[in-house]
Amino acid sequence: MGSIGWVQLLIVALVILVLFGRGKISEMMGDFGKGISSFKKGMNEEDSSSASKAQIEAPQNSSSPDLSKSESKSPDTSDTNS
């Protein structure tokens, strides 16, 4: 009484076949397969878009200096003790 045998699996499969019918089961399995393939496609697109985005952003950050930092370090003489 621990494992499920092939006889029990066969009985469960027959009950499911009787309840849903052959057409409904094939339709459900087709939808399930489409969902899995859509999920895999979305994951691959996300991975490729994040990789290309990282490649695009990396050269921009290293090659162009940030002007806002250099402007904030310069002394501002116009706003002294007004």
C-alpha positions as CSV (number, residue, x, y, z in Angstrom):
1,M,0.0,0.0,0.0
2,G,2.5,2.6,-1.0
3,S,2.8,2.7,-4.7
4,I,0.3,3.0,-7.5
5,G,0.3,0.1,-9.8
6,W,-0.5,0.0,-13.5
7,V,-4.0,-1.4,-12.9
8,Q,-4.9,1.6,-10.8
9,L,-3.5,4.0,-13.4
10,L,-5.5,2.2,-16.1
11,I,-8.8,2.5,-14.1
12,V,-8.2,6.2,-13.5
13,A,-7.5,6.7,-17.2
14,L,-10.7,4.9,-18.2
15,V,-12.8,7.0,-15.7
16,I,-11.3,10.2,-17.1
17,L,-12.0,9.0,-20.7
18,V,-15.6,8.2,-19.8
19,L,-16.2,11.5,-18.0
20,F,-14.6,13.9,-20.6
21,G,-14.6,12.0,-23.8
22,R,-11.9,11.6,-26.4
23,G,-12.4,14.9,-28.2
24,K,-12.4,17.0,-25.0
25,I,-9.2,15.3,-23.7
26,S,-7.3,15.9,-27.0
27,E,-8.5,19.5,-27.0
28,M,-7.3,20.0,-23.4
29,M,-3.9,18.4,-24.1
30,G,-3.5,20.6,-27.2
31,D,-4.2,23.8,-25.2
32,F,-1.8,22.6,-22.5
33,G,0.9,22.1,-25.1
34,K,0.3,25.5,-26.6
35,G,0.5,27.1,-23.2
36,I,3.8,25.4,-22.4
37,S,5.3,26.4,-25.8
38,S,4.1,30.0,-25.3
39,F,5.7,30.1,-21.9
40,K,9.0,28.8,-23.2
41,K,8.9,31.4,-26.1
42,G,8.2,34.2,-23.6
43,M,11.1,33.1,-21.4
44,N,13.5,33.0,-24.4
45,E,12.4,36.4,-25.6
46,E,12.8,37.9,-22.1
47,D,16.3,36.4,-21.8
48,S,17.4,37.7,-25.2
49,S,15.9,41.1,-24.7
50,S,17.6,41.5,-21.3
51,A,20.9,40.4,-22.7
52,S,20.8,42.8,-25.6
53,K,19.6,45.6,-23.3
54,A,22.6,45.0,-21.0
55,Q,24.9,45.0,-24.0
56,I,23.5,48.3,-25.2
57,E,23.6,50.0,-21.8
58,A,27.0,48.9,-20.8
59,P,29.0,50.9,-23.4
60,Q,26.9,54.0,-22.9
61,N,27.6,54.2,-19.2
62,S,31.4,53.6,-19.5
63,S,32.1,56.0,-22.5
64,S,30.0,59.1,-21.7
65,P,30.8,61.1,-18.5
66,D,28.0,62.1,-16.3
67,L,27.8,65.9,-16.6
68,S,25.3,66.3,-13.7
69,K,27.9,65.1,-11.2
70,S,30.6,67.6,-12.4
71,E,28.0,70.5,-12.4
72,S,27.0,69.7,-8.8
73,K,30.6,69.8,-7.6
74,S,31.3,73.3,-9.0
75,P,30.9,76.1,-6.4
76,D,27.8,78.1,-6.7
77,T,28.5,81.8,-5.9
78,S,25.2,83.2,-6.8
79,D,23.3,81.9,-3.7
80,T,25.6,82.9,-0.9
81,N,23.9,84.4,2.2
82,S,21.0,86.2,0.6
